[in-house]
Amino acid sequence: MLTLLSPAKKLNEEKQLDDNCSSPIFVEDSEKLIKSLRKYSAKKLGKLMGISPALADLNVERYANWNVDHTKEVNPAVLTFNGEVYAGLDAISFSKKEKDYAQDNLRILSGLYALLKPYDLIHPYRLEMGTKLKVGRKNNLYEFWGDKIVNEINDVVANQKENVLVNLASNEYFKSVNKKKLEASVITPVFKDFNNGTYKSVMVYAKKARGMMASYIIKNKIEKVDDLMGFDTGGYCYNAKASSDEQMVFYRG
């Protein structure tokens, strides 16, 4: 069973190397993207990404400093991404055994790096998977990465006890996985909070719950789908009636 997460826009750039680090597998492809991004002025980059002038300036600087060498000025992906998902994941609390398990059973989708192990070393960047960046004849990142992501996922899942992909990524990122070529069944956990008389997905809570679910899988070394039903972190509880073969629904409140 393999778990998928999205990256985060917010980054922690403080130096925090770990003993368990590895290198991204598609760095040469990432370099091609960086070369394309370096052609953009801050103004054009801001328009392409829909970001503020300050963020555009910051990322122009990041692209200029990015280097194919991933041994200097780099940090582990799971400690660099710093949004709600990663607050829920709380990777800083992982033991050595939990880090090892995460390396084998968790992957992070990325617009720049395609697919990351949690302790792959990365340079700080911003590049959402949905960005319409043209690279050669490719009109966007989905076309650029093509089947590289799904092929790598298939290779990893083939070595798992169950051919199951636990999708805790956003729709924007999960679209990068070619479902027609995916050699695994997909389970998508859904988290809903009681609000105004009904249960709804509240994005800020749902994002943190995705991270908590990933942490639950890692800390308990979950290898079977049925064992996900025991997830109760943060007050969530599995609801069988609201669930289906493709979705496991958890209610809170």
Rosetta blueprint (number, residue, H / E / L):
1 M L
2 L E
3 T E
4 L E
5 L E
6 S L
7 P L
8 A L
9 K L
10 K L
11 L E
12 N L
13 E L
14 E L
15 K L
16 Q L
17 L L
18 D L
19 D L
20 N L
21 C L
22 S E
23 S L
24 P L
25 I L
26 F L
27 V H
28 E H
29 D H
30 S H
31 E H
32 K H
33 L H
34 I H
35 K H
36 S H
37 L H
38 R L
39 K L
40 Y L
41 S L
42 A H
43 K H
44 K H
45 L H
46 G H
47 K H
48 L H
49 M H
50 G L
51 I L
52 S L
53 P H
54 A H
55 L H
56 A H
57 D H
58 L H
59 N H
60 V H
61 E H
62 R H
63 Y H
64 A H
65 N H
66 W L
67 N L
68 V L
69 D L
70 H L
71 T L
72 K L
73 E L
74 V L
75 N E
76 P E
77 A H
78 V H
79 L H
80 T H
81 F E
82 N L
83 G L
84 E H
85 V H
86 Y H
87 A H
88 G H
89 L H
90 D L
91 A H
92 I H
93 S H
94 F L
95 S L
96 K H
97 K H
98 E H
99 K H
100 D H
101 Y H
102 A H
103 Q H
104 D H
105 N H
106 L E
107 R E
108 I E
109 L E
110 S E
111 G L
112 L L
113 Y L
114 A E
115 L E
116 L E
117 K L
118 P L
119 Y L
120 D E
121 L E
122 I E
123 H L
124 P L
125 Y L
126 R L
127 L L
128 E L
129 M L
130 G L
131 T L
132 K L
133 L L
134 K L
135 V E
136 G L
137 R L
138 K E
139 N L
140 N L
141 L H
142 Y H
143 E H
144 F H
145 W H
146 G L
147 D L
148 K H
149 I H
150 V H
151 N H
152 E H
153 I H
154 N H
155 D H
156 V H
157 V H
158 A L
159 N L
160 Q L
161 K L
162 E L
163 N L
164 V E
165 L E
166 V E
167 N E
168 L E
169 A L
170 S L
171 N H
172 E H
173 Y H
174 F H
175 K L
176 S L
177 V L
178 N L
179 K H
180 K H
181 K H
182 L L
183 E L
184 A L
185 S E
186 V E
187 I E
188 T E
189 P E
190 V E
191 F E
192 K E
193 D E
194 F E
195 N E
196 N L
197 G L
198 T E
199 Y E
200 K E
201 S L
202 V L
203 M H
204 V H
205 Y H
206 A H
207 K H
208 K H
209 A H
210 R H
211 G H
212 M H
213 M H
214 A H
215 S H
216 Y H
217 I H
218 I H
219 K H
220 N L
221 K L
222 I L
223 E L
224 K L
225 V H
226 D H
227 D H
228 L H
229 M H
230 G H
231 F L
232 D L
233 T H
234 G H
235 G H
236 Y L
237 C E
238 Y E
239 N L
240 A L
241 K L
242 A L
243 S L
244 S L
245 D L
246 E L
247 Q E
248 M E
249 V E
250 F E
251 Y E
252 R E
253 G L
